[in-house]
Amino acid sequence: MEITQTLKTEIYYALTDFLNAYKSQDTQVLAEKFGISGAFLEEINETLDFVEDKNVLHLFPIEDIDKEVNKLRELTLYKDKR
């Protein structure tokens, strides 16, 4: 499978949808669109329990989708340092 810009963009927007549903704890969207059950959501919450306010989580800007770090393409989810 070739990784095209279109595919990268599609993945980016799917991740954005997931992150928005996660931050708002929209269990219906998480279940229907991503197949994430209540038990798995609880595991995700436990993994990210160090983040008190989930609203500080965000994706890198889409303009950085091809940004290289140490000669590797790196797409990250990070916590805002505000």
Long-range contacts (C-beta under 8 A, 24 or more apart in sequence): 8-65, 8-66, 9-62, 9-65, 12-59, 12-62, 12-65, 12-75, 15-59, 15-77, 16-59, 19-57, 19-58, 19-59, 19-77, 22-54, 22-57, 23-54, 23-55, 23-57, 51-79, 56-80, 56-82
